[in-house]
Amino acid sequence: SLHQRLRRGQPAHGRGLSPGHQRRHRKKLEALAAAPYQAEPDIAEMATYGLTEADYEDEFPPVLVWPGNERAYDLWCLVGNQWRMAMNGPVALDQMPLRHQLDRMKLADADYDELFAAIQIMEASALKAMQE
């Protein structure tokens, strides 16, 4: 299940990554945002063909929440369901709840901008996964 696939990573040597590392963790942010929208195989249907979950483990690896991405992931959990909708489905994340949550965090300008950019990466990834 999704909750089994999403796991918190362990910081190296007991230290978390600085927020500046988020830019280098783009793929990790993209995987976090896309995971809930990726269809996993139906276990009962797989069994009719003699397959088990182990047969698909490589296609659905765990998605880790790395220490440098925890703030972005926690914010995504708060606002990642606030989509602007059109006739063909979600088109953008609603900026009002996102900015409200960012304002409540009382971040320095650079941290605010960096976290906002991380959410934009996650938004694009989630939209792409929903359209597939």
Disulfide bonds with the S-S distance in Angstrom:
none
